[in-house]
Amino acid sequence: MAYDVELVLDAKARLGEGPIWDHVNNVLLWVNILENEVHIYDPATGRDRHLVLADMPGTIVPRACGGAVVALPDQFAALDLDTGALTKLAEVEADNPANRCNDGKCDPQGRLWTGTMPISEDSTSGTMYRLDPDHSIRPMFDDITISNGICWSTDQSTMYYIDTPTFKIDAFDFDPGTGSLSNRRTVVKVPEEYQWPDGMTIDLEGKLWVGHWGGWHCRRYDPETGECIGGVKMPCSNVTACAFGGPDFSTLYITTASERVEDIDEQPLAGGLFKADVGVAGSEQHAYAG
Ligand code: ZN
């Protein structure tokens, strides 16, 4: 069987997620949520180093003043990538152990957006939060089940968002100055045979790349037409998220999961980190500005 991707790391992660290129250090940051791990992959050496945290990191983003920020189940925390030391920045639903933070990214002004989800995945109790550079936090919208992919258009006018069980990619008008949202609408209706839309990134042509849990693909969508216009075929089913990286942002890195794979003997690479040359590049991802 031919695939479009190359295995980077046979990580066997239970839930590889949240890849993001750190362009200051030229490394890929990613998380293995269910094993409490933050990973730092350096393509120049081929070495992947990881830190084990005390709790699950739903996502990770670089921090402009150094290190990173992780979204733990009940808080945003600064993470020292050398020592693993955590410093709380703000609490998130700290009184609700039924919810945890999941996927999230920073907007072009360096505000960190992360949604929560019910760990049981059976209600719409999740909320999208915005962590501003002054460490203040505010809810932005709610009625979320599994908060996942989020990205911004390069002209900063649009935010794209996925709540997985809706099988939709929604868009909002985004006001860069105030960080406010308006005019929510659906731009892609994902066919159910593609399986669950998960993490998402955007390329320089404004097209959206989405990992599909259970779907054996990372797919490319045109938000103008709502059509799937390409993608890459993967050697394992649970494709979670993707990010453009490398010094010129021309490599698409893709995370996967071994969790909930029943025929693991038929998917020995499940949980691996992969890369693909997809003929289009991305751009610098935003660090947390606080
Ligand atoms: Zn996800």
py3Dmol code that shows the C-alpha trace and the ligand (Angstrom):
import py3Dmol

protein = """\
ATOM      1  CA  MET A   1       0.000   0.000   0.000  1.00  0.00           C
ATOM      2  CA  ALA A   2       1.376   3.404  -0.939  1.00  0.00           C
ATOM      3  CA  TYR A   3       0.913   6.361   1.326  1.00  0.00           C
ATOM      4  CA  ASP A   4       1.607  10.025   0.806  1.00  0.00           C
ATOM      5  CA  VAL A   5       3.406  10.458   4.089  1.00  0.00           C
ATOM      6  CA  GLU A   6       6.720   9.538   5.666  1.00  0.00           C
ATOM      7  CA  LEU A   7       7.052   8.332   9.250  1.00  0.00           C
ATOM      8  CA  VAL A   8       9.105  10.778  11.298  1.00  0.00           C
ATOM      9  CA  LEU A   9       8.831   9.107  14.688  1.00  0.00           C
ATOM     10  CA  ASP A  10       7.384   5.727  15.620  1.00  0.00           C
ATOM     11  CA  ALA A  11       6.107   7.342  18.821  1.00  0.00           C
ATOM     12  CA  LYS A  12       3.166   5.003  19.469  1.00  0.00           C
ATOM     13  CA  ALA A  13       1.442   7.899  21.223  1.00  0.00           C
ATOM     14  CA  ARG A  14      -1.957   7.125  22.718  1.00  0.00           C
ATOM     15  CA  LEU A  15      -3.156  10.581  21.694  1.00  0.00           C
ATOM     16  CA  GLY A  16      -0.618  12.560  19.673  1.00  0.00           C
ATOM     17  CA  GLU A  17      -2.029  16.064  19.147  1.00  0.00           C
ATOM     18  CA  GLY A  18      -1.416  19.767  18.891  1.00  0.00           C
ATOM     19  CA  PRO A  19       1.659  20.005  16.601  1.00  0.00           C
ATOM     20  CA  ILE A  20       3.032  23.532  16.202  1.00  0.00           C
ATOM     21  CA  TRP A  21       6.300  24.759  14.721  1.00  0.00           C
ATOM     22  CA  ASP A  22       8.458  26.842  17.068  1.00  0.00           C
ATOM     23  CA  HIS A  23      10.246  29.048  14.527  1.00  0.00           C
ATOM     24  CA  VAL A  24      12.612  30.545  17.101  1.00  0.00           C
ATOM     25  CA  ASN A  25      14.109  27.198  18.068  1.00  0.00           C
ATOM     26  CA  ASN A  26      13.315  25.362  14.813  1.00  0.00           C
ATOM     27  CA  VAL A  27      11.588  22.493  16.594  1.00  0.00           C
ATOM     28  CA  LEU A  28       8.133  20.959  16.430  1.00  0.00           C
ATOM     29  CA  LEU A  29       6.204  21.016  19.699  1.00  0.00           C
ATOM     30  CA  TRP A  30       3.430  18.424  20.130  1.00  0.00           C
ATOM     31  CA  VAL A  31       1.562  16.702  22.933  1.00  0.00           C
ATOM     32  CA  ASN A  32       0.541  13.156  23.831  1.00  0.00           C
ATOM     33  CA  ILE A  33      -2.491  14.156  25.843  1.00  0.00           C
ATOM     34  CA  LEU A  34      -3.458  10.914  27.566  1.00  0.00           C
ATOM     35  CA  GLU A  35       0.108  10.195  28.723  1.00  0.00           C
ATOM     36  CA  ASN A  36       0.644  13.753  30.060  1.00  0.00           C
ATOM     37  CA  GLU A  37       3.534  14.341  27.658  1.00  0.00           C
ATOM     38  CA  VAL A  38       4.913  17.384  25.906  1.00  0.00           C
ATOM     39  CA  HIS A  39       7.288  16.556  23.033  1.00  0.00           C
ATOM     40  CA  ILE A  40      10.006  18.636  21.396  1.00  0.00           C
ATOM     41  CA  TYR A  41      11.078  17.225  18.016  1.00  0.00           C
ATOM     42  CA  ASP A  42      14.181  18.595  16.306  1.00  0.00           C
ATOM     43  CA  PRO A  43      14.278  17.628  12.607  1.00  0.00           C
ATOM     44  CA  ALA A  44      17.929  18.726  12.335  1.00  0.00           C
ATOM     45  CA  THR A  45      19.010  15.950  14.690  1.00  0.00           C
ATOM     46  CA  GLY A  46      16.046  13.618  14.378  1.00  0.00           C
ATOM     47  CA  ARG A  47      15.825  13.672  18.144  1.00  0.00           C
ATOM     48  CA  ASP A  48      12.537  13.817  20.051  1.00  0.00           C
ATOM     49  CA  ARG A  49      12.698  14.798  23.713  1.00  0.00           C
ATOM     50  CA  HIS A  50       9.717  14.731  26.031  1.00  0.00           C
ATOM     51  CA  LEU A  51       8.601  16.030  29.391  1.00  0.00           C
ATOM     52  CA  VAL A  52       6.026  14.243  31.541  1.00  0.00           C
ATOM     53  CA  LEU A  53       3.655  16.665  33.238  1.00  0.00           C
ATOM     54  CA  ALA A  54       1.463  16.049  36.281  1.00  0.00           C
ATOM     55  CA  ASP A  55      -1.674  16.282  34.156  1.00  0.00           C
ATOM     56  CA  MET A  56      -2.966  16.240  30.581  1.00  0.00           C
ATOM     57  CA  PRO A  57      -1.841  19.000  28.207  1.00  0.00           C
ATOM     58  CA  GLY A  58      -4.686  19.628  25.763  1.00  0.00           C
ATOM     59  CA  THR A  59      -2.448  21.783  23.614  1.00  0.00           C
ATOM     60  CA  ILE A  60       0.872  23.649  23.582  1.00  0.00           C
ATOM     61  CA  VAL A  61       1.976  26.929  21.994  1.00  0.00           C
ATOM     62  CA  PRO A  62       5.332  28.703  22.059  1.00  0.00           C
ATOM     63  CA  ARG A  63       5.563  31.688  24.395  1.00  0.00           C
ATOM     64  CA  ALA A  64       7.022  34.894  22.940  1.00  0.00           C
ATOM     65  CA  CYS A  65       9.232  35.509  25.985  1.00  0.00           C
ATOM     66  CA  GLY A  66      10.581  31.936  25.877  1.00  0.00           C
ATOM     67  CA  GLY A  67       9.353  28.467  26.711  1.00  0.00           C
ATOM     68  CA  ALA A  68       5.768  27.495  26.027  1.00  0.00           C
ATOM     69  CA  VAL A  69       2.229  27.656  27.361  1.00  0.00           C
ATOM     70  CA  VAL A  70       0.166  24.514  27.944  1.00  0.00           C
ATOM     71  CA  ALA A  71      -3.576  24.155  28.455  1.00  0.00           C
ATOM     72  CA  LEU A  72      -3.906  21.779  31.414  1.00  0.00           C
ATOM     73  CA  PRO A  73      -7.339  20.410  32.396  1.00  0.00           C
ATOM     74  CA  ASP A  74      -8.026  23.279  34.828  1.00  0.00           C
ATOM     75  CA  GLN A  75      -5.520  26.010  33.974  1.00  0.00           C
ATOM     76  CA  PHE A  76      -3.230  27.679  31.483  1.00  0.00           C
ATOM     77  CA  ALA A  77       0.377  27.351  32.617  1.00  0.00           C
ATOM     78  CA  ALA A  78       3.744  28.553  31.400  1.00  0.00           C
ATOM     79  CA  LEU A  79       6.119  25.633  30.789  1.00  0.00           C
ATOM     80  CA  ASP A  80       9.901  25.787  31.005  1.00  0.00           C
ATOM     81  CA  LEU A  81      10.916  23.425  28.201  1.00  0.00           C
ATOM     82  CA  ASP A  82      14.311  22.750  29.786  1.00  0.00           C
ATOM     83  CA  THR A  83      13.227  21.923  33.332  1.00  0.00           C
ATOM     84  CA  GLY A  84       9.532  21.055  32.941  1.00  0.00           C
ATOM     85  CA  ALA A  85       8.615  23.633  35.593  1.00  0.00           C
ATOM     86  CA  LEU A  86       5.032  24.900  35.351  1.00  0.00           C
ATOM     87  CA  THR A  87       3.762  28.323  36.418  1.00  0.00           C
ATOM     88  CA  LYS A  88       0.016  28.964  36.525  1.00  0.00           C
ATOM     89  CA  LEU A  89      -1.168  31.845  34.351  1.00  0.00           C
ATOM     90  CA  ALA A  90      -4.951  31.528  34.779  1.00  0.00           C
ATOM     91  CA  GLU A  91      -7.530  29.011  35.964  1.00  0.00           C
ATOM     92  CA  VAL A  92      -9.963  27.433  33.489  1.00  0.00           C
ATOM     93  CA  GLU A  93     -13.129  25.870  34.899  1.00  0.00           C
ATOM     94  CA  ALA A  94     -11.097  24.822  37.935  1.00  0.00           C
ATOM     95  CA  ASP A  95     -14.339  23.974  39.754  1.00  0.00           C
ATOM     96  CA  ASN A  96     -15.462  21.560  37.002  1.00  0.00           C
ATOM     97  CA  PRO A  97     -13.425  18.317  36.974  1.00  0.00           C
ATOM     98  CA  ALA A  98     -15.799  16.853  34.357  1.00  0.00           C
ATOM     99  CA  ASN A  99     -14.302  19.158  31.725  1.00  0.00           C
ATOM    100  CA  ARG A 100     -10.750  19.561  30.451  1.00  0.00           C
ATOM    101  CA  CYS A 101      -8.992  21.887  28.038  1.00  0.00           C
ATOM    102  CA  ASN A 102      -8.462  20.484  24.569  1.00  0.00           C
ATOM    103  CA  ASP A 103      -7.061  21.937  21.336  1.00  0.00           C
ATOM    104  CA  GLY A 104      -6.133  25.602  21.000  1.00  0.00           C
ATOM    105  CA  LYS A 105      -3.880  28.098  19.213  1.00  0.00           C
ATOM    106  CA  CYS A 106      -2.946  31.774  19.374  1.00  0.00           C
ATOM    107  CA  ASP A 107      -4.461  34.485  17.219  1.00  0.00           C
ATOM    108  CA  PRO A 108      -2.197  36.889  15.290  1.00  0.00           C
ATOM    109  CA  GLN A 109      -2.088  39.238  18.288  1.00  0.00           C
ATOM    110  CA  GLY A 110      -0.824  36.472  20.580  1.00  0.00           C
ATOM    111  CA  ARG A 111      -4.041  35.785  22.517  1.00  0.00           C
ATOM    112  CA  LEU A 112      -4.416  32.062  23.280  1.00  0.00           C
ATOM    113  CA  TRP A 113      -7.776  30.500  22.346  1.00  0.00           C
ATOM    114  CA  THR A 114      -8.573  27.088  23.833  1.00  0.00           C
ATOM    115  CA  GLY A 115     -11.843  25.232  24.190  1.00  0.00           C
ATOM    116  CA  THR A 116     -12.880  22.906  26.956  1.00  0.00           C
ATOM    117  CA  MET A 117     -14.699  19.608  26.478  1.00  0.00           C
ATOM    118  CA  PRO A 118     -16.555  17.168  28.701  1.00  0.00           C
ATOM    119  CA  ILE A 119     -14.181  14.241  29.299  1.00  0.00           C
ATOM    120  CA  SER A 120     -17.229  11.977  28.786  1.00  0.00           C
ATOM    121  CA  GLU A 121     -17.761  13.586  25.324  1.00  0.00           C
ATOM    122  CA  ASP A 122     -21.522  13.275  25.878  1.00  0.00           C
ATOM    123  CA  SER A 123     -22.727  16.824  26.476  1.00  0.00           C
ATOM    124  CA  THR A 124     -22.332  20.309  25.082  1.00  0.00           C
ATOM    125  CA  SER A 125     -20.802  21.707  28.268  1.00  0.00           C
ATOM    126  CA  GLY A 126     -17.593  22.958  26.623  1.00  0.00           C
ATOM    127  CA  THR A 127     -16.689  26.630  26.291  1.00  0.00           C
ATOM    128  CA  MET A 128     -14.161  28.538  24.172  1.00  0.00           C
ATOM    129  CA  TYR A 129     -11.846  30.721  26.255  1.00  0.00           C
ATOM    130  CA  ARG A 130      -9.504  33.525  25.244  1.00  0.00           C
ATOM    131  CA  LEU A 131      -6.386  34.088  27.355  1.00  0.00           C
ATOM    132  CA  ASP A 132      -5.124  37.621  26.747  1.00  0.00           C
ATOM    133  CA  PRO A 133      -1.481  38.696  27.103  1.00  0.00           C
ATOM    134  CA  ASP A 134      -2.300  40.201  30.528  1.00  0.00           C
ATOM    135  CA  HIS A 135      -3.351  36.676  31.687  1.00  0.00           C
ATOM    136  CA  SER A 136      -7.026  37.653  31.903  1.00  0.00           C
ATOM    137  CA  ILE A 137      -9.389  35.010  30.606  1.00  0.00           C
ATOM    138  CA  ARG A 138     -12.878  35.314  29.147  1.00  0.00           C
ATOM    139  CA  PRO A 139     -15.445  32.930  27.657  1.00  0.00           C
ATOM    140  CA  MET A 140     -16.097  33.649  23.960  1.00  0.00           C
ATOM    141  CA  PHE A 141     -18.832  31.123  23.031  1.00  0.00           C
ATOM    142  CA  ASP A 142     -20.184  27.863  24.398  1.00  0.00           C
ATOM    143  CA  ASP A 143     -22.382  24.848  23.566  1.00  0.00           C
ATOM    144  CA  ILE A 144     -19.266  22.845  22.581  1.00  0.00           C
ATOM    145  CA  THR A 145     -18.797  19.057  22.759  1.00  0.00           C
ATOM    146  CA  ILE A 146     -15.225  18.361  21.548  1.00  0.00           C
ATOM    147  CA  SER A 147     -13.403  21.624  20.922  1.00  0.00           C
ATOM    148  CA  ASN A 148     -10.765  21.079  18.261  1.00  0.00           C
ATOM    149  CA  GLY A 149      -9.175  22.785  15.242  1.00  0.00           C
ATOM    150  CA  ILE A 150      -8.799  26.557  15.264  1.00  0.00           C
ATOM    151  CA  CYS A 151      -6.882  28.868  12.908  1.00  0.00           C
ATOM    152  CA  TRP A 152      -6.912  32.348  11.402  1.00  0.00           C
ATOM    153  CA  SER A 153      -6.759  33.596   7.825  1.00  0.00           C
ATOM    154  CA  THR A 154      -3.522  35.363   6.924  1.00  0.00           C
ATOM    155  CA  ASP A 155      -5.392  38.659   6.460  1.00  0.00           C
ATOM    156  CA  GLN A 156      -6.606  38.228  10.086  1.00  0.00           C
ATOM    157  CA  SER A 157     -10.246  38.801   9.092  1.00  0.00           C
ATOM    158  CA  THR A 158     -11.524  35.268   9.710  1.00  0.00           C
ATOM    159  CA  MET A 159     -11.256  32.626  12.430  1.00  0.00           C
ATOM    160  CA  TYR A 160     -12.021  29.014  11.512  1.00  0.00           C
ATOM    161  CA  TYR A 161     -13.195  26.498  14.098  1.00  0.00           C
ATOM    162  CA  ILE A 162     -14.168  22.821  14.500  1.00  0.00           C
ATOM    163  CA  ASP A 163     -16.367  21.292  17.196  1.00  0.00           C
ATOM    164  CA  THR A 164     -15.798  17.684  16.106  1.00  0.00           C
ATOM    165  CA  PRO A 165     -19.259  16.070  16.458  1.00  0.00           C
ATOM    166  CA  THR A 166     -20.900  18.819  14.400  1.00  0.00           C
ATOM    167  CA  PHE A 167     -19.041  17.647  11.241  1.00  0.00           C
ATOM    168  CA  LYS A 168     -18.680  21.323  10.350  1.00  0.00           C
ATOM    169  CA  ILE A 169     -15.957  23.870   9.868  1.00  0.00           C
ATOM    170  CA  ASP A 170     -17.370  27.196  10.989  1.00  0.00           C
ATOM    171  CA  ALA A 171     -16.016  30.661  10.286  1.00  0.00           C
ATOM    172  CA  PHE A 172     -16.335  33.871  12.312  1.00  0.00           C
ATOM    173  CA  ASP A 173     -15.501  37.424  11.354  1.00  0.00           C
ATOM    174  CA  PHE A 174     -12.523  38.252  13.582  1.00  0.00           C
ATOM    175  CA  ASP A 175     -11.659  41.733  14.800  1.00  0.00           C
ATOM    176  CA  PRO A 176      -7.876  41.720  15.327  1.00  0.00           C
ATOM    177  CA  GLY A 177      -7.894  44.851  17.467  1.00  0.00           C
ATOM    178  CA  THR A 178     -10.436  43.733  20.043  1.00  0.00           C
ATOM    179  CA  GLY A 179     -10.260  39.965  19.508  1.00  0.00           C
ATOM    180  CA  SER A 180     -14.041  39.818  19.188  1.00  0.00           C
ATOM    181  CA  LEU A 181     -16.067  37.485  16.966  1.00  0.00           C
ATOM    182  CA  SER A 182     -19.197  37.944  14.892  1.00  0.00           C
ATOM    183  CA  ASN A 183     -21.162  36.462  12.001  1.00  0.00           C
ATOM    184  CA  ARG A 184     -20.687  32.753  12.766  1.00  0.00           C
ATOM    185  CA  ARG A 185     -21.479  30.611   9.728  1.00  0.00           C
ATOM    186  CA  THR A 186     -20.660  27.131   8.408  1.00  0.00           C
ATOM    187  CA  VAL A 187     -18.166  27.096   5.530  1.00  0.00           C
ATOM    188  CA  VAL A 188     -17.591  23.330   5.181  1.00  0.00           C
ATOM    189  CA  LYS A 189     -20.041  20.504   5.832  1.00  0.00           C
ATOM    190  CA  VAL A 190     -17.790  17.467   6.270  1.00  0.00           C
ATOM    191  CA  PRO A 191     -19.212  14.296   4.697  1.00  0.00           C
ATOM    192  CA  GLU A 192     -19.731  11.723   7.453  1.00  0.00           C
ATOM    193  CA  GLU A 193     -17.877   9.074   5.436  1.00  0.00           C
ATOM    194  CA  TYR A 194     -14.705  11.148   5.940  1.00  0.00           C
ATOM    195  CA  GLN A 195     -15.111  10.526   9.685  1.00  0.00           C
ATOM    196  CA  TRP A 196     -14.505  13.008  12.513  1.00  0.00           C
ATOM    197  CA  PRO A 197     -12.833  16.365  11.774  1.00  0.00           C
ATOM    198  CA  ASP A 198     -10.192  17.073  14.442  1.00  0.00           C
ATOM    199  CA  GLY A 199      -7.195  19.456  14.387  1.00  0.00           C
ATOM    200  CA  MET A 200      -6.755  22.064  11.658  1.00  0.00           C
ATOM    201  CA  THR A 201      -4.233  24.428  10.090  1.00  0.00           C
ATOM    202  CA  ILE A 202      -4.226  26.825   7.131  1.00  0.00           C
ATOM    203  CA  ASP A 203      -1.888  27.137   4.133  1.00  0.00           C
ATOM    204  CA  LEU A 204      -0.637  30.185   2.236  1.00  0.00           C
ATOM    205  CA  GLU A 205      -3.457  29.814  -0.293  1.00  0.00           C
ATOM    206  CA  GLY A 206      -6.037  30.128   2.490  1.00  0.00           C
ATOM    207  CA  LYS A 207      -7.047  26.469   2.300  1.00  0.00           C
ATOM    208  CA  LEU A 208      -7.716  24.429   5.445  1.00  0.00           C
ATOM    209  CA  TRP A 209      -5.956  21.169   6.379  1.00  0.00           C
ATOM    210  CA  VAL A 210      -7.863  18.896   8.750  1.00  0.00           C
ATOM    211  CA  GLY A 211      -6.934  15.614  10.454  1.00  0.00           C
ATOM    212  CA  HIS A 212      -9.779  13.094  10.456  1.00  0.00           C
ATOM    213  CA  TRP A 213     -10.151  10.825  13.486  1.00  0.00           C
ATOM    214  CA  GLY A 214     -11.094   7.384  12.178  1.00  0.00           C
ATOM    215  CA  GLY A 215     -10.717   8.643   8.617  1.00  0.00           C
ATOM    216  CA  TRP A 216      -7.189   7.586   7.508  1.00  0.00           C
ATOM    217  CA  HIS A 217      -6.599  11.032   5.952  1.00  0.00           C
ATOM    218  CA  CYS A 218      -5.547  14.582   6.462  1.00  0.00           C
ATOM    219  CA  ARG A 219      -7.784  16.513   4.054  1.00  0.00           C
ATOM    220  CA  ARG A 220      -7.588  19.913   2.380  1.00  0.00           C
ATOM    221  CA  TYR A 221     -10.731  22.055   2.154  1.00  0.00           C
ATOM    222  CA  ASP A 222     -11.564  25.264   0.326  1.00  0.00           C
ATOM    223  CA  PRO A 223     -13.566  27.468   2.703  1.00  0.00           C
ATOM    224  CA  GLU A 224     -14.818  29.531  -0.243  1.00  0.00           C
ATOM    225  CA  THR A 225     -16.586  26.584  -1.915  1.00  0.00           C
ATOM    226  CA  GLY A 226     -16.910  24.143   0.987  1.00  0.00           C
ATOM    227  CA  GLU A 227     -15.268  21.422  -1.125  1.00  0.00           C
ATOM    228  CA  CYS A 228     -12.586  18.898  -0.205  1.00  0.00           C
ATOM    229  CA  ILE A 229      -9.849  19.631  -2.746  1.00  0.00           C
ATOM    230  CA  GLY A 230      -7.118  17.184  -1.784  1.00  0.00           C
ATOM    231  CA  GLY A 231      -5.322  15.597   1.084  1.00  0.00           C
ATOM    232  CA  VAL A 232      -2.916  12.902   2.120  1.00  0.00           C
ATOM    233  CA  LYS A 233      -3.598   9.248   2.796  1.00  0.00           C
ATOM    234  CA  MET A 234      -2.288   7.923   6.087  1.00  0.00           C
ATOM    235  CA  PRO A 235      -1.210   4.433   7.248  1.00  0.00           C
ATOM    236  CA  CYS A 236      -3.338   4.654  10.398  1.00  0.00           C
ATOM    237  CA  SER A 237      -6.919   5.605  11.089  1.00  0.00           C
ATOM    238  CA  ASN A 238      -6.896   8.131  13.919  1.00  0.00           C
ATOM    239  CA  VAL A 239      -5.398  11.269  12.372  1.00  0.00           C
ATOM    240  CA  THR A 240      -5.587  14.057  14.921  1.00  0.00           C
ATOM    241  CA  ALA A 241      -3.911  17.281  13.800  1.00  0.00           C
ATOM    242  CA  CYS A 242      -1.407  18.883  11.436  1.00  0.00           C
ATOM    243  CA  ALA A 243       0.938  21.853  11.240  1.00  0.00           C
ATOM    244  CA  PHE A 244       3.298  23.337   8.674  1.00  0.00           C
ATOM    245  CA  GLY A 245       6.900  23.389   9.822  1.00  0.00           C
ATOM    246  CA  GLY A 246      10.508  23.418   8.805  1.00  0.00           C
ATOM    247  CA  PRO A 247      12.475  26.624   8.231  1.00  0.00           C
ATOM    248  CA  ASP A 248      10.363  27.461   5.143  1.00  0.00           C
ATOM    249  CA  PHE A 249       7.097  26.003   6.497  1.00  0.00           C
ATOM    250  CA  SER A 250       6.891  23.622   3.556  1.00  0.00           C
ATOM    251  CA  THR A 251       6.609  20.382   5.542  1.00  0.00           C
ATOM    252  CA  LEU A 252       3.207  19.291   6.815  1.00  0.00           C
ATOM    253  CA  TYR A 253       3.648  17.451  10.135  1.00  0.00           C
ATOM    254  CA  ILE A 254       0.773  15.183  11.138  1.00  0.00           C
ATOM    255  CA  THR A 255       0.026  13.628  14.552  1.00  0.00           C
ATOM    256  CA  THR A 256      -1.942  10.411  15.119  1.00  0.00           C
ATOM    257  CA  ALA A 257      -3.297   8.291  17.951  1.00  0.00           C
ATOM    258  CA  SER A 258      -3.280   4.620  18.904  1.00  0.00           C
ATOM    259  CA  GLU A 259      -6.162   5.169  21.343  1.00  0.00           C
ATOM    260  CA  ARG A 260      -9.385   3.403  20.324  1.00  0.00           C
ATOM    261  CA  VAL A 261      -7.647   1.503  17.505  1.00  0.00           C
ATOM    262  CA  GLU A 262      -9.074  -1.986  17.782  1.00  0.00           C
ATOM    263  CA  ASP A 263      -7.037  -3.660  15.048  1.00  0.00           C
ATOM    264  CA  ILE A 264      -3.664  -2.365  16.277  1.00  0.00           C
ATOM    265  CA  ASP A 265      -1.825  -5.243  14.546  1.00  0.00           C
ATOM    266  CA  GLU A 266      -3.096  -3.881  11.238  1.00  0.00           C
ATOM    267  CA  GLN A 267      -2.006  -0.337  12.135  1.00  0.00           C
ATOM    268  CA  PRO A 268       1.453  -0.787  13.680  1.00  0.00           C
ATOM    269  CA  LEU A 269       2.325   2.861  13.043  1.00  0.00           C
ATOM    270  CA  ALA A 270      -0.708   4.246  14.891  1.00  0.00           C
ATOM    271  CA  GLY A 271       0.410   6.996  17.243  1.00  0.00           C
ATOM    272  CA  GLY A 272       3.335   7.968  15.019  1.00  0.00           C
ATOM    273  CA  LEU A 273       4.392  11.426  13.917  1.00  0.00           C
ATOM    274  CA  PHE A 274       4.394  11.800  10.135  1.00  0.00           C
ATOM    275  CA  LYS A 275       5.384  14.376   7.542  1.00  0.00           C
ATOM    276  CA  ALA A 276       4.342  15.123   3.980  1.00  0.00           C
ATOM    277  CA  ASP A 277       5.324  17.456   1.156  1.00  0.00           C
ATOM    278  CA  VAL A 278       1.934  18.681  -0.038  1.00  0.00           C
ATOM    279  CA  GLY A 279       3.106  21.211  -2.625  1.00  0.00           C
ATOM    280  CA  VAL A 280       1.998  24.233  -0.634  1.00  0.00           C
ATOM    281  CA  ALA A 281       3.461  25.863   2.467  1.00  0.00           C
ATOM    282  CA  GLY A 282       2.092  27.411   5.623  1.00  0.00           C
ATOM    283  CA  SER A 283       3.369  30.335   7.617  1.00  0.00           C
ATOM    284  CA  GLU A 284       4.671  31.270  11.020  1.00  0.00           C
ATOM    285  CA  GLN A 285       2.357  30.313  13.871  1.00  0.00           C
ATOM    286  CA  HIS A 286       1.607  32.804  16.575  1.00  0.00           C
ATOM    287  CA  ALA A 287       3.208  32.578  20.002  1.00  0.00           C
ATOM    288  CA  TYR A 288       1.454  33.560  23.233  1.00  0.00           C
ATOM    289  CA  ALA A 289       2.315  37.211  23.786  1.00  0.00           C
ATOM    290  CA  GLY A 290       1.982  37.283  27.592  1.00  0.00           C
TER     291      GLY A 290
END
"""
ligand_1 = """\
1
ZN
Zn -7.916 17.239 18.583
"""
view = py3Dmol.view(width=600, height=400)
view.addModel(protein, "pdb")
view.setStyle({"model": 0}, {"cartoon": {"style": "trace"}})
view.addModel(ligand_1, "xyz")
view.setStyle({"model": 1}, {"stick": {}})
view.zoomTo()
view.show()
